[in-house]
């Protein structure tokens, strides 16, 4: 499971596919926004009501349980754009403000089944994540940053595709930020190829207390991974830093820290990244292997019912996905399309925490 290292003179080539975009140019476009029309919303609503009435275990929902005959071709185009194009899409128009929250959750789950299989997002086997401030602090090594109101910083999640449904935006802040990891690599290669080469070396990343059987409390996967002619990124700087709390974790070399610092500086450069404000009813899907995502810090509403609340899915598409290098088994477990990613612990339980709605 060793990663492929590169000398400065033998780095992978600069990449020019659709995933190599720049934020300001993307912000001027609107082709990444897909608005649902009234007929499509009605089709989703009917399928959601039928799913809720069926009594099926929501943790076992599959595509066949959520028929969308009219919308299926459009969903397939969106998935293709996420996996083989720019790496993200924003769906707009789900009427979550007039729907009960369980109906919104059913709609989100059902749409997700047409893009991939749901993967567990934490040690409790949750297939549906609740992204909101729980009054916790990221300084706690067993807290994941999405559980706070703090800025997340640019990162990837441990799945092929992450989906977010906005139920309620924050009073202020909480913007979604995206940057192309393909572009980050290109810029590093041009500016500092010596530091780009450092990011193909394994680096310890903290599991934050969610440790599968027979695994160390950290995994060692390079930030950049070149496999079958494709570049995939996996990154969370805070968790790289917190992995240093383990005495036997590999130490960060000065050159590695310099490379990570430059990566962060580039990711935060307005010339490379851009932000969007997720409105109630917006659904964002992001391809983790080619896009880093972030969320700015936010100020919440004082009323509990109005506090920022997003739902999250981790998805493993079965078709059209890239192969991943063997080193990813440390984090993704099974690398088979449709079965990979997520946080899978020994008991393998899967739950759907709908009571938190």
C-alpha positions in Angstrom: 0.0 0.0 0.0 2.9 2.4 -0.6 2.2 5.7 -2.3 3.9 6.6 -5.5 6.6 9.3 -4.9 8.0 11.6 -7.5 11.3 13.4 -8.0 11.0 17.1 -9.0 11.9 16.4 -12.6 9.4 13.5 -12.9 6.2 15.0 -11.6 2.9 14.2 -13.3 2.2 16.6 -16.1 0.1 19.8 -15.7 -3.5 18.9 -16.1 -5.9 20.7 -18.4 -9.2 18.9 -18.1 -12.5 20.4 -17.0 -11.6 20.0 -13.3 -8.8 22.6 -13.7 -10.8 25.8 -13.2 -10.2 29.1 -11.5 -12.7 30.6 -9.0 -13.3 34.1 -10.4 -14.1 32.6 -13.8 -16.4 30.1 -12.3 -18.2 32.7 -10.2 -19.0 34.6 -13.3 -20.8 31.6 -14.8 -24.1 30.1 -13.8 -24.1 26.8 -15.7 -23.2 25.0 -12.5 -26.6 26.0 -11.0 -29.4 23.7 -12.0 -32.9 24.9 -11.1 -35.7 22.4 -10.5 -38.9 23.2 -12.3 -42.4 22.8 -10.9 -43.0 19.4 -12.5 -39.7 18.1 -11.2 -40.4 19.3 -7.7 -43.8 17.6 -7.9 -42.2 14.4 -9.0 -39.7 14.5 -6.1 -42.5 15.3 -3.6 -44.6 12.4 -4.8 -41.7 10.0 -4.5 -40.8 11.3 -1.1 -44.3 11.0 0.3 -44.5 7.4 -1.1 -41.2 6.6 0.5 -42.3 7.9 3.9 -45.6 5.9 3.6 -43.9 2.7 2.6 -42.5 2.1 6.1 -39.1 1.0 4.7 -36.1 1.3 6.9 -34.6 4.6 5.6 -31.1 3.2 6.2 -31.8 0.6 3.5 -33.3 2.9 0.8 -32.2 2.2 -2.7 -32.7 3.8 -6.1 -35.6 1.5 -6.9 -37.5 2.8 -3.8 -37.4 6.4 -5.2 -38.6 6.4 -8.8 -38.0 9.6 -10.7 -38.8 8.7 -14.4 -38.7 12.3 -15.7 -35.8 13.5 -13.7 -33.5 10.5 -14.1 -31.8 11.6 -17.3 -31.0 15.0 -15.8 -29.6 13.4 -12.7 -27.3 11.3 -14.8 -26.0 14.4 -16.6 -25.4 16.1 -13.2 -23.5 13.0 -11.9 -21.3 12.9 -15.1 -20.4 16.6 -14.5 -19.5 16.0 -10.9 -17.4 12.9 -11.7 -15.8 13.8 -15.0 -16.4 17.5 -15.4 -15.8 20.5 -13.2 -16.4 18.4 -10.0 -19.5 20.0 -8.5 -23.1 21.1 -9.1 -25.7 23.1 -7.2 -29.4 22.1 -7.4 -31.8 24.9 -6.6 -35.5 24.9 -5.9 -36.4 22.3 -3.3 -39.2 23.9 -1.2 -37.9 23.0 2.2 -39.4 26.1 3.9 -43.0 24.8 3.2 -42.2 21.1 3.5 -41.9 19.3 6.9 -38.3 18.5 7.6 -38.8 14.8 7.4 -40.2 15.2 3.9 -37.1 17.3 2.9 -34.8 14.6 4.4 -36.7 11.9 2.4 -36.3 13.9 -0.8 -32.6 14.4 -0.2 -32.1 10.7 0.6 -34.0 9.7 -2.5 -32.1 12.0 -4.8 -28.9 10.8 -3.3 -29.7 7.1 -4.2 -29.7 8.1 -7.9 -26.1 9.3 -7.5 -24.6 6.7 -5.3 -24.8 4.4 -2.3 -24.9 6.1 1.1 -21.8 5.6 3.2 -21.5 6.0 7.1 -20.2 9.3 8.1 -19.1 8.6 11.7 -18.5 6.0 14.3 -22.2 5.7 15.0 -22.9 4.6 11.4 -24.9 7.7 10.6 -25.9 7.7 6.9 -27.4 11.1 7.2 -25.2 13.8 8.7 -26.5 16.9 10.6 -24.2 19.8 10.0 -24.8 22.4 12.7 -23.2 24.1 15.7 -23.3 21.7 18.6 -21.5 24.1 21.0 -18.3 22.1 20.6 -14.7 23.3 19.9 -12.3 22.1 17.2 -9.5 22.1 19.8 -11.1 18.9 21.2 -9.2 16.2 19.3 -12.3 14.0 19.2 -14.5 16.7 17.7 -15.0 17.1 13.9 -15.1 20.7 12.8 -18.5 20.5 11.1 -20.0 20.2 14.7 -18.8 23.8 15.5 -19.5 27.3 14.2 -15.9 27.7 13.4 -14.4 28.0 9.9 -13.7 24.5 8.5 -10.8 25.4 6.2 -10.4 23.7 2.8 -10.6 19.9 3.0 -12.0 16.7 1.5 -14.4 14.3 3.0 -13.7 10.5 3.1 -16.0 9.5 0.2 -16.3 10.0 -3.6 -19.1 12.5 -3.5 -20.4 14.7 -0.7 -23.9 16.2 -0.8 -25.3 19.0 1.3 -28.9 20.1 1.6 -29.5 23.5 3.2 -32.5 23.4 5.5 -31.8 26.7 7.2 -28.9 29.2 6.5 -27.1 31.0 9.3 -27.8 34.6 10.3 -24.5 35.6 8.9 -21.5 33.8 7.4 -21.4 30.1 6.7 -20.5 30.6 3.1 -19.5 27.6 1.0 -16.1 27.9 -0.6 -14.7 25.7 -3.4 -11.3 25.4 -5.0 -10.0 23.0 -7.6 -7.4 20.6 -6.3 -6.3 20.1 -9.9 -5.6 23.8 -10.2 -3.8 23.8 -6.9 -1.5 21.1 -8.1 -0.9 22.9 -11.4 0.0 26.1 -9.5 2.3 24.3 -7.1 4.0 22.5 -10.0 4.7 25.9 -11.7 5.8 27.8 -8.7 7.5 25.3 -6.5 7.9 21.9 -8.0 10.1 20.9 -5.1 7.2 21.4 -2.7 4.7 19.8 -5.1 6.8 16.7 -4.9 6.6 16.7 -1.1 2.8 16.4 -1.3 3.1 13.0 -3.0 4.7 11.6 0.2 2.6 10.0 2.9 1.5 12.3 5.8 -0.2 11.2 9.0 -3.8 12.4 9.4 -5.8 12.1 12.6 -8.9 9.9 12.6 -10.3 12.1 15.5 -11.1 9.1 17.7 -13.0 7.2 15.0 -10.7 4.2 14.6 -11.6 1.0 12.7 -10.5 -2.3 14.1 -6.8 -3.1 13.6 -6.0 0.5 12.5 -3.8 3.1 13.9 -5.5 6.3 15.2 -4.2 8.0 12.1 -3.8 7.1 8.4 -0.9 7.9 6.1 -2.0 9.0 2.6 -0.3 11.7 0.5 -2.2 14.9 -0.2 -1.8 14.3 -4.0 -2.0 10.8 -5.5 -1.3 9.9 -9.1 -3.0 6.7 -10.3 -4.0 5.4 -13.7 -3.3 8.9 -15.2 -5.5 10.7 -12.8 -4.7 13.0 -9.8 -6.7 12.6 -6.6 -6.4 14.7 -3.5 -7.2 14.0 0.1 -6.7 16.7 2.7 -7.6 18.2 6.1 -4.8 20.4 7.5 -6.2 20.6 11.0 -6.3 16.8 11.3 -2.7 16.5 9.9 -1.6 18.9 12.6 -3.6 17.1 15.4 -2.1 13.8 14.4 1.2 15.1 15.8 -0.3 14.5 19.3 0.5 10.8 18.9 4.1 10.2 19.9 4.6 7.4 17.4 3.0 9.2 14.4 5.6 10.2 11.8 6.8 13.7 12.4 6.2 16.5 9.9 9.4 17.4 8.1 10.1 21.2 7.6 9.7 20.8 3.9 6.4 19.1 4.3 5.1 22.0 6.5 6.4 24.5 3.9 4.5 22.6 1.2 1.3 22.5 3.3 1.6 26.2 4.1 1.9 27.0 0.4 -1.1 24.7 -0.5 -3.2 26.5 2.1 -2.1 29.9 0.8 -3.1 29.0 -2.7 -6.4 27.5 -1.7 -7.3 30.7 0.1 -6.2 32.9 -2.8 -9.2 34.7 -4.3 -7.6 34.2 -7.7 -8.1 30.4 -7.3 -11.2 29.9 -5.1 -14.7 31.3 -4.9 -17.6 31.3 -2.5 -21.3 30.7 -2.8 -24.2 31.3 -0.4 -26.3 28.2 0.1 -30.0 29.2 0.3 -32.7 27.1 1.9 -33.5 24.3 -0.5 -30.1 24.3 -2.3 -28.3 21.0 -2.7 -24.6 21.0 -3.4 -22.8 17.9 -4.7 -19.0 17.9 -4.7 -16.4 15.4 -6.0 -13.9 15.1 -3.2 -11.1 13.8 -5.4 -10.8 17.0 -7.5 -12.4 19.7 -5.3 -11.6 21.0 -1.8 -14.4 22.6 0.0 -14.6 24.9 3.0 -17.2 26.7 5.1 -16.6 30.1 6.6 -17.3 30.8 10.3 -20.9 31.8 11.0 -23.1 33.6 13.5 -26.3 31.8 14.2 -29.9 32.9 15.0 -30.8 33.0 18.7 -34.1 31.0 18.1 -33.4 27.2 18.0 -35.8 26.7 15.1 -33.9 29.2 12.9 -30.4 27.9 13.6 -28.2 26.9 10.7 -28.9 23.3 9.7 -27.6 21.4 6.7 -28.1 17.7 6.0 -25.2 15.7 4.5 -24.7 12.5 2.5 -21.5 10.7 1.7 -22.0 8.8 -1.6 -20.3 6.1 -3.5 -21.3 6.0 -7.1 -21.2 2.5 -8.8 -20.5 3.7 -12.3 -18.2 6.3 -13.9 -15.9 6.6 -11.0 -12.1 6.7 -11.1 -10.0 3.9 -9.7 -8.2 4.9 -6.5 -4.6 3.9 -5.5 -4.2 1.0 -3.0 -3.0 3.4 -0.3 -6.6 4.7 0.0 -7.6 1.4 1.7 -6.3 2.9 4.9 -9.2 5.4 4.9 -11.7 4.1 2.3 -11.5 0.4 3.2 -12.9 -1.4 0.3 -11.9 0.3 -3.0 -14.7 -1.3 -5.0 -17.0 1.4 -6.7 -20.2 1.7 -4.8 -18.8 0.1 -1.7 -15.9 2.4 -0.8 -15.5 5.3 1.6 -17.1 6.2 4.8 -16.2 5.4 8.4 -16.8 1.7 8.8 -16.2 0.2 12.3 -16.3 -3.4 13.5 -20.0 -3.8 14.1 -20.9 -2.4 10.7 -24.1 -0.8 12.0 -25.9 1.7 9.7 -28.4 4.2 11.1 -30.5 7.1 9.9 -30.8 9.8 12.6 -34.1 11.3 11.6 -35.0 12.2 15.2 -32.6 15.1 15.1 -34.8 16.9 12.6 
